């Protein structure tokens, strides 16, 4: 056998993405090249075979001619790719958020190891998780496509709702005005008292703040920034009803919540007899974070579906 022909066939074989028949294809190419060398040069040698190979085409191009019409993943599964990736990423993100909030690590199929994360780590973890999830779905759809048996993949009824039920509600001027008034009220308290969180307001002129001065300013500024996101996000919907607006808004709020959970400032809670303010605020913050995370993941699925 001629070494240059062996190398050429081996290279073609690397690009033959077919389940069955690769050996037959390579045998056909080999026979064709040897026959062509015999016809054109009258003899088959290393040199004449090399000349035929040089005009036969690059290995990748030759392989492409033989696998035309062979599907790695069937086009009919395109919608399933986005849907199943969205569902998987929703579950993965929820578990990652839980691991982050509870400061634990966990093992869970099919996500394997979800590490204990601090601060910015979860922001970098989620894109990696998305790549992992879409990879799992692609592998699954590949085996479904290549299977000789007909496999029916379920389509959740929730994602078959009429389009009219999935659209954003039309924004209302009255609600936008309400949001602006709420923001204005909180901003007034912040400017006057340096905080918007109070343990007691029995004395309207001298209310008791919930935190020390540094923590009061830090947490109040973050909360006001979240309110700005809500106001600007809602106002933007008068221009466009795109789900991307909701997605970006909730993503920014989640980012601000990272600064809340990983505050460099000690809270220094005010002590009130019969009430543990620290536990109450932690519970409230946990519920609020979960709700925002749910909105964020819901918007991701909506964008992916669209």
Secondary structure, DSSP 8 states (H G I E B T S, - for coil): --HHHHHHHHHHHHH---SS-HHHHHHHHHHHHHHHHHHHHSS--HHHHHHHHHHH--HHHHHHHHSTT--SS-GGGHHHHHHHHHHHHHHHHHHHHHHHHHT--EEETTTEEE----TTHHHHHHHHHHHHHHHHHHHHHHHHHH-SS-------GGGGS-GGGTS-----HHHHHHHHHHHHHHHHHHHHHS-S-EEE-SSTTS-EESS-HHHHHHHHHHHHHHHHHHHHHHHHTTT---HHHHHHHHHHHHHHHHHHHT-SS------BTTB-HHHHHHHHHHHHHHHHHHHHHHHHHHHHH-
